[in-house]
Amino acid sequence: MLNPHGHLIFKGAVVAAALCLVSGVEAASLLYGLDFNQLGSGQNLVNLGSGSTAISKTTGYMNWSNAITPMPDGGYSHCPNGGTFNITNSDGIDGLNFSTGFSVGIHMYYSSSNAAWKDAFSMTIAGTTIRVEMTAANKWVIYNGAGIGIADGTELFAANDDEWNYLGLTFKGNKMQVYHDGELVKTVTTNLSDDSKVTSIKGSGEHNTAANGLFVDNLAVYDGVLNGDDFAYLNTHDMPLSIPEPATATLGLMGLTALLMRRKRA
């Protein structure tokens, strides 16, 4: 309704409806988050998310750097050429569901040709361990994915020396989408299904542990399908505990606007 000055005012029921629309937005929750800022000499892996699967450390010292970091947060990045992180459960990592979808994001960096044919991290899905590797041609690729329908050497994106890149991967049903710094660069149809399981997300070492010059940081695993804006945000910000779905929020606000206009005309 309008007040005496011609301004639209909200009645209590309308405000309540608005709150329901906005609060009804489904959010993707952070299940597993590693910023490696507690590494150092303490060698601590602290999960910033709510997932129940334990994050362990493989045998060996976890190398780190406080000079090569993607964000000026005063913390560390991880050089995976020794001990590394391992999120693993033979029955499936808690919270990762191909039916509803999930997302993985990570900063990756290489500073020399020594990183060629070394893997930044790996995922074991439906019994197949795929590796994200740097090639001699300065391209990030996926290797060893033929068992789940991802061709060996599937290119993700090109990279440059001494620059951080943010990789975003989403999985839902048989679809995998690839994002580079928030831009969708590839969609892959896999052999996966709603019943597939992820049993491991692990740092480098599946192919070649001597990954000198290769660094990773800010591993983030969410229980929903993120989009380009979400990954662009994660590229430059600390990982939040939840990310609302922008499309749902927009539709909710559009619905509220239509409701208010109908009341105004009435």
Long-range contacts (C-beta under 8 A, 24 or more apart in sequence): 1-263, 1-264, 2-264, 8-260, 8-264, 10-260, 14-259, 14-260, 14-263, 17-256, 17-259, 18-256, 21-252, 21-253, 21-255, 21-256, 22-249, 22-252, 22-253, 24-248, 24-252, 25-244, 25-245, 25-248, 25-249, 25-252, 26-224, 26-244, 26-245, 26-248, 27-224, 27-242, 27-243, 27-244, 27-245, 28-103, 28-222, 28-223, 28-224, 28-225, 28-226, 28-230, 28-242, 28-243, 28-245, 29-95, 29-222, 29-223, 29-224, 29-241, 29-242, 30-220, 30-221, 30-222, 30-239, 30-240, 30-241, 30-242, 31-94, 31-95, 31-96, 31-102, 31-221, 31-222, 31-223, 32-87, 32-93, 32-201, 32-219, 32-220, 32-221, 33-218, 33-219, 33-220, 33-221, 33-239, 34-78, 34-85, 34-218, 34-219, 35-73, 35-75, 35-217, 35-218, 35-238, 35-239, 36-64, 36-75, 36-76, 36-77, 36-78, 36-217, 36-218, 37-73, 37-74, 37-75, 37-76, 39-64, 39-76, 39-78, 40-64, 40-76, 43-83, 45-85, 48-239, 48-241, 49-220, 49-221, 49-241, 50-241, 51-87, 51-93, 51-94, 51-95, 51-221, 52-94, 52-95, 53-87, 53-88, 53-89, 53-93, 53-94, 53-95, 54-87, 55-85, 55-86, 55-87, 56-85, 56-86, 56-87, 56-88, 57-83, 57-84, 57-85, 57-86, 58-83, 58-84, 58-85, 58-86, 58-202, 58-203, 58-205, 59-83, 60-84, 60-209, 65-215, 68-109, 68-111, 68-215, 69-217, 70-107, 70-109, 70-164, 70-166, 70-217, 70-218, 70-235, 71-218, 71-236, 71-237, 71-238, 73-238, 76-217, 77-107, 77-109, 77-215, 77-216, 77-217, 78-203, 78-215, 78-216, 78-217, 79-211, 79-212, 79-214, 79-215, 80-120, 80-121, 80-203, 80-204, 80-205, 80-209, 80-211, 80-214, 80-215, 80-216, 81-118, 81-204, 81-209, 81-210, 81-211, 81-212, 81-214, 82-209, 84-202, 84-203, 84-204, 84-205, 85-202, 85-203, 85-219, 86-200, 86-201, 86-202, 86-203, 87-200, 87-201, 87-202, 87-221, 88-124, 88-199, 88-200, 88-201, 88-202, 89-199, 90-199, 91-197, 91-199, 92-197, 92-198, 92-199, 93-197, 93-198, 93-199, 93-200, 93-201, 95-221, 95-223, 96-197, 96-198, 96-221, 96-223, 97-223, 98-171, 98-172, 98-173, 98-192, 98-193, 98-194, 98-195, 98-196, 99-172, 99-173, 99-194, 100-172, 100-223, 100-224, 101-170, 101-171, 101-172, 101-173, 101-224, 101-225, 102-170, 102-171, 102-172, 102-198, 102-221, 102-222, 102-223, 102-224, 102-225, 103-168, 103-169, 103-170, 103-171, 103-220, 103-221, 103-222, 103-224, 103-225, 103-226, 103-230, 104-168, 104-169, 104-170, 104-171, 104-201, 104-219, 104-220, 104-221, 104-222, 105-166, 105-167, 105-168, 105-169, 105-218, 105-219, 105-220, 105-221, 105-222, 105-226, 105-231, 105-234, 105-239, 106-166, 106-167, 106-216, 106-217, 106-218, 106-219, 106-220, 107-164, 107-165, 107-166, 107-167, 107-216, 107-217, 107-218, 107-235, 108-132, 108-140, 108-159, 108-164, 108-165, 108-166, 108-167, 108-214, 108-215, 108-216, 109-162, 109-163, 109-164, 109-165, 109-214, 109-215, 109-216, 109-217, 110-134, 110-159, 110-161, 110-213, 110-214, 110-215, 111-161, 111-162, 111-213, 111-214, 111-215, 112-161, 112-212, 112-213, 113-213, 114-210, 114-211, 114-212, 114-213, 114-214, 115-211, 115-212, 115-213, 115-214, 117-207, 117-208, 118-204, 118-207, 118-208, 118-210, 118-211, 118-212, 118-214, 119-143, 119-204, 119-205, 119-206, 119-207, 119-208, 119-211, 120-203, 120-204, 120-211, 120-214, 120-216, 121-201, 121-202, 121-203, 121-204, 121-216, 121-219, 122-200, 122-201, 122-202, 122-203, 122-204, 122-205, 122-206, 123-198, 123-200, 123-201, 123-202, 124-198, 124-199, 124-200, 124-201, 124-202, 125-192, 125-196, 125-197, 125-198, 125-199, 126-191, 126-192, 126-196, 126-197, 127-199, 129-200, 129-206, 131-206, 131-207, 132-156, 132-167, 133-207, 134-159, 134-214, 140-165, 140-167, 143-207, 144-206, 145-190, 147-191, 148-190, 148-191, 148-192, 148-196, 149-174, 149-188, 149-189, 149-190, 149-191, 149-192, 150-176, 150-188, 150-190, 154-186, 154-188, 155-186, 156-180, 156-185, 156-186, 157-185, 164-217, 166-231, 166-234, 166-235, 168-226, 168-230, 168-231, 168-234, 170-225, 170-226, 171-225, 172-225, 179-228, 179-231, 181-231, 181-232, 181-235, 182-228, 182-229, 182-230, 182-231, 182-232, 182-233, 182-235, 183-228, 183-232, 184-228
